[in-house]
Amino acid sequence: MDATAMNRLPDVTFVIPVRIDSPERSRNLDILIDFIIRHFDSTILIMEADSQQRYFLKNNTHRIRYFFEEDHRPVFHRTRWMNHLYCKVDTPVIAGWDTDILASPEQINDTVEQVRYGNAVMGLPYNGYMYQTTDELVLLYQETKNLDVFIQKTGELIPMYGDLSVGGGFIVDTEKYLQAGGENEYFPGWGPEDFERTKRIEILYPQPIYRARGGLYHLCHPRNLNSRYADLESVISGKSELLKVCGMTVNELRNYVSSWQWTGKLQVPDSLKCD
């Protein structure tokens, strides 16, 4: 496979869990799918879990596989549904992606390359700055399909979490990530699962987590139930789980991950296993 083909990322699967809780969320997923299709040859797996189907594909390319599961729980168990999709991945690299996130193709390519060649088990396709966009900019992007709409306004946009963001999008070695437990389903809703994920990989693997240069752009949407802590109990349980993992040694964490009931389902396809 030549370098040009590899930069189209046929060896990557984008994993996108979604619950459509606003028109903006549906719009943002349309934008993201269009972005991926235009820039890459990757597989796209979409998992919608809700009381009824609310998202309908606008593009029927064979590279998209859409799944729906009936789920009446008000809180979207994102980590569970991501693991559900991981069981369907057959590429050596996974890009875990939120419905509302864009990054430059160059940053994504750069990060995939670091993971592809074993320089990192996990890479984050940005420098830690996740910028909140506006409806006006999102509409302008829809018209132009040009990421410069956001990039040129970066100095005017607010970083959502300072320079410390680790969520939105991440890229991992499929085999090693599934061996590390995939997503931690003890985070049943919105919370610090992104921080837990990166900390777990830092503890389990010697390679540093790679950071690309450039920012990440968060397409605006209403902050409903699944964009914030659901209640005080979820605040306490989420932070407790994060602190628990952060305090573990390598062996303690390996044993803890092996106790997770869902890890048995995360089988690495034989075609991806190292000899």
Summary of the structure (lengths in Angstrom):
residues: 275
radius of gyration: 17.8
end to end distance: 20.5
largest distance: 51.8
contacts: 867
relative contact order: 0.17
helix: 40%
strand: 17%
